[in-house]
Amino acid sequence: MRTTATRRMCAVRQGTSVLLLLAAMACQPVDEAAGTPEEPTRQQRGLESNNGETLNGLAFNGLAFNGLAFNGLAFNGLSSPEFSSWFDQNDTLAATVMRYVVACAVRGGETRAYTDSKGRTHVWEGSLGLAPDWASGQPATVTEQQLVSGCLAAHVNKFGRTVAISVQGRNARGEPIATTSAELQEFSQREGCFFGNLFTDEGVFAGNDDRQLGSNQSSVRACALGKPGACAPIVQAGSCAASCTRDPTNTYYTQCTRNGITYAPITTRIHPQDIYTCGDLKCQFTESCGLGLATVQCTLDCGICLF
């Protein structure tokens, strides 16, 4: 499904630190002040959404958290002093994090908004609706925690670039994410499975739903198909098929097990052209010059290094 972001949210439990995502969108700088409550900017609205396709661009340069401590994504939840205190620590980062949290947790057509201490109103749009109870203001169930965690991990882009992906799976009530055969055909390249729990200290994991990239291949999406450590602190979990169970249609995974814990995962697909090969005569930003046919020394695409 393509995602969007928007509305007023989340109380943070006292005594708990909130998710700190050292994250950045790789698009143009966001001028949050340019919008108004009546007409938010496109950057404030965030992720465009349609069926199961989503735009990813969240870059984890690091994850430090003692837990996602939001008590609920109710319409009035963001008025709490705890949430304001967390948001004001780094309002640019917090706005980015909330854009993805709302897009993952809240269903399309709903929004959440928050007016910060500087008088700026941030509007975030729902999209995937993975956590209906949490979105209505109740504490997140374990399944909702897992799904939102997997969804955030699935939207990580190592390079902070904006790339369209197809998000597949089920929400916490077992309802499949809306998708179409045209979407599955367009996003024909299987990519990965993402699971874990950011609300606890269990971490997040990425598995590959196809063979891992070879030495002559690279991708702007490196967390699932890349080598171990490619997207630390997201942990590479190896083949999805080895630790996860497919749904009857063979479209997505219904559960994944790691360290004896069973998780509700998110499954992703990408465009085939988002995997680059040394030798296609295009010097991609993931490739470099040198003598060889590997990504790091791709003579055919990037030439011989002169310096």
N, C-alpha and C positions, 0 to 999 in steps of 0.2 A: 504494500500500500504506500502511496506517496504521503509523507507526513506534513503537518502544519503545526504551528504552536500558538496558544492564547489563554487567562482569567484569575480570580483572586483565591489564594490557596493556603496552604500547609502550615500548621503549627508545629514547632520543633520542640521536642521534649527537653525540659531543663536538665542540665547536667550531662547532656550528650552532645558530642560534636557532630555536625552535619557533614554529608558527603562533600569532600573538597576535590573537585576535578580540576587539575591544572590543564584546562581545556581552552581551545581557541577555534573559532570558525575560520576557515581558510579563505572565505570570501572577502568582500570589501569590509572596511571597518564599519562598525555599527554605530550610528548616531541615534541613540535611544531618545534623546531630547527632541528630535525632529518631529515626533508624532504627538498626537493628543489622544485623550481617552476616546474621543468620538471617531478619530481617524488615525489609527496606529500605523507606523511605517511598515513597509514590507519586511524589513529586517526584524521588527518586533513580532510580526506574524510568524516569520520563521520558515518552517518546513512545509512545502507544498504537498498536498495529499490527494491520492486517488487510488482506491482499491488497496493493494498491498505494497505499492511502490513507495519508497521513501528516499529522501535526499540525506546522505550522511556527510558529515564534515566535522564531527566532534573529535578533537585531537586530545588524547590522554598523554600529556608529557609526564604525568605521574598521577597516581591515585593514592590519596591518604585519607582514611576515614575510620571512624569508630562505629559507623553505621549511618544509614539513611534514617533520620529521626523524624520525618514528617508524620504527624499523627493522622493526617487525612487531607485530601485535596478538595475539601468542601469549598463552596463559594466564599465563605467568610473566614476560612482557616488562616489566610495569610495576614490577618490583622493582629496576630499574636506578637508580643514583644520579642519572643524567642526567634521567630522567623525574621523579624526586622533586624535583630542583632546579627544574625547569620548573614543576611543579604547585604548589610552595610559593610561587612568585612571586605568584600570584593564584589561590588555590584555588577560589574561587567561579566565576571566569571559566573556569578550566581544567576544572572539573566540567561546566559547560555545554557547552564545546567538545567534551569527550570523549563526552558524551551523544549528540551528533549524529554524531560520527565513528564511534562504534560502531554506531549505528543504520544508518548508511549502508553501512559496510564489512562488518559481520558478519551472518550469516544469522539469521533468527528462530529462537528456541529456545535460542540460545547467549547467554552473558553474559560480561562482563569486569568484574573488581572490583579496587579499589585501596584500600589503607589508608594514609591520609596521615600526616604527621608529628604531627598532633594526635590520632591514634588513631581517626579517623572512617573508616568503610568506605563507599566509593562503589561502587555497583553499576549497571552500564550494560548495557542489553539490545540485542541485535542485532535487525535487522529485514530490511533490503533485501538484504543479502548481495552487495553489488556487488564486493567485493574478496576473493575466497576465498583467494587465495595470501597476501595481506597478513594476513588474519585468522588464518591458520594459523602465522604467525610468520616468513614469508619476506619479503624486501624487496618493496615494492610495485612491480608492473610499471608501465610508462608508462600503459597503459590503466586500471589500477586507480587510479593517481594522478589521472587525468583524471575518472574516474567519481566518485570520492569528492569531488573539488573541485566538480564540477557539482552533486552532491547537496547539499553544504553550501550552495552558492549558492542552490539551489532552495528551501532551507528558511529563507532570510533573509526576514524580514518587516520592512519599513522602519519600521513603527511598534511592533515588538516584540509585536504581538498574536498570539494563538493562533488559527489558521484551518486548517480541514481542506483538504488539497489531494490530488490524485491524482498519484502519481509513476509515470511510464512509462519504459521503456527496457530495456536488457539489461545483465547483469553482465559482468565481464571475460572470462568464458568463452562469451559469446554467448547465454546463457540469458535469455529474457524475464522481467521482473519479473511475478510472478503477479498477475493482474487478472481481473475478471469483466465481463460485459456490463452487469450492474446497476450496477457502479461507474462504467463509462464513461457510462452513461445519467444517473446522478446528478450526476457531474462533467462536465456536457455542454459547459461553456465552455472552449474551448482557451485556454491562457494563454501558455506560453513554452518556450524551450529554454535550458538553462544548461550552460556548458562552460568549460574552461580548465584551468589546472594551478597549484594552490597549493603544490605540492611544489617548484616552480621559481619563477622570477620572471616567468612568462608572464601572470599575472593570471587573472581570471574574467570571463565575459561572459554577458549575458542578452539573448535575442532574443524578439521578440513572435510568437506563433503565431496571432494574430488582429490586427485593426487596432488601433493604439494608441488609448489613451483620448482622447476629445474634451475640449474645454475645459469641458464641462458634466458630465463623468464623473470619477469617482475610485474608488479601491479601496484596501482595507487591504493588498492585494498590488500593489505599484506597481513592482516591479523589472523585470518583463518588458514589461508593457503601458504603463507610464508613459513620460514624456518622458526624453530623455537626461539623465543626471546625477541621476535620481530616487533611485538607490541607490548612489551613489559610495561606495567605489571599484569596485563592480561596474560594468563598462562596458556600455552599451547597444549591442547589435550589430545593431539593425535587424531586418528580417523574417527569421524562421527559414528560411522557404522559399527565401530568396535565397542562403543560405550552407550549408544543411543538406540531407541526403538522407533522405527518408521511408522507413519500412519498408514492405513490401508491403501490409500491412493499413491503412496510413495512420493508425496510432495514435500512433507516436512517431518520432523521428529517430534514425538509426543513426550518423551522423557529421556534424560541422560543421567548416568550415574558416575560420580567421581568421589573418591575417598569414602565410599560407603553411603553417600548421600544421593538421593534421587531428586533431580531438578526438572522443572518445566522449562524447556528451552525455546529459543527463537532460531529459526532456520532462514538462511539468506541465499539469494541467487543474484548474479550480476550479468552485465552484458559481456559476451565473449571478447569483444574488442578492448575490454578493460584489463585484459592480461596481455602484456607486451612481450615480444620475443626478439632477442638479438638476431638480426638478419632480415628484419622487415623494412630496412632502409629508412627508419624513422628514429631519430635520437630522442627518446623519451626522457623526461626529467629523472626517471628512476635508473637511467643508464649513464655510463660514463665512457670516455675515450680510453684507448689502450690497445694493446696487441693481444687479440683473442676473440672468442665468441661468447664469453660469459657476460652477464649484465654489467659487472664492474669493469670490464675491459672489452667493450663491444666495438671492434674496429669497423665492422660493416655499417653500423648505424651512426657512430659518433666519431669515427676516424682515429688517427694516432695522436696522442697527446703531444703538443708542441712545447709545453713547458713542464 
